[in-house]
């Protein structure tokens, strides 16, 4: 059961996994392409930190390759 308190990044990952039936495991290339480091990404996924607009935009662009998404999926 999903809670409303899930972070927007976690919801994107969940949607990616549902759409592709693959487990999302960020690679070094993912971090290089998004410009978000491993620690910061973990903070965004866990909801400890809120994504800045440019981070949210970058993640939306990345995940939109796999399913329809836009910046409104983030409640910034």
Protein Blocks (a to p, Z undefined) as FASTA:
>chain_A
ZZfkbcfklmmmmmmmmmnopacdddfklmmmnopafklmmmmmnomaccdfklmmmmmm
mmmmmoccdfklpcZZ
